[in-house]
Amino acid sequence: MLVAPRQACAHLRETPTWGWAFLIAVVFGMLASLALVPALHHAIEASLPAQIAATPSIAKLPPAEQQKAVARIVAVQSIALNVTWLASLVIVPIIALVQTLVMLVASRLGGGDGTFRRLWALALNVQVAGSIGGLILAAIVLLRGPASFTDPAQIQAVLPNLGTIVPGAPRVIGAFLGALNVAAIWQAALLGTGMIVTARAARPAAWSAAAVMLLSLGVFAAIGAAARPHAG
């Protein structure tokens, strides 16, 4: 799938296997999450108190109560980080399921013959590419050191992404473009190719579905950035 995607997708059409791909994606995801914990701890401790204090419900409290509330929330966030590596067990199949359903619709619209089994196998095999992207991100973060990050958004931005072409963009736009990194684009290309080969969907439908899945990452990132309190 990584070095000869068309051949891999043709094989999945005939033999839709996904067990090893699921295992690799989960294990790689766990390793990447564990490697990112120190940097996330530092970034949260540096940015979260000011963000929490900027929320209306906290800002109206007396100073002493503000400090207690901020300390409690930061402590909970720190504890949650220590178990985030387990999230891959749930995140990988959920993402694969959503991708499978989108590809099924695209296959029908594009005159393809994709089945749930074939497209589920395709989605999980493509997840391996995403998990490799996570390992690369973790390696870059480790090389730079945890102290280099004062905001969680800075961690995701270490992978080359479309945000680099619009430096100084507003926070929401920057989050949207930042989510469209090389790993996400690589996965979208593999999904588009897979729909054409594995499901025999028409190219316009296949690439449109791949683009929708890619852009949805940016939309969710932008929503998260808009909802996050801004201390500045």
Order of alpha helices (4+ residues) and beta strands (2+ residues): alpha-alpha-alpha-alpha-alpha-alpha-alpha-alpha-alpha-alpha
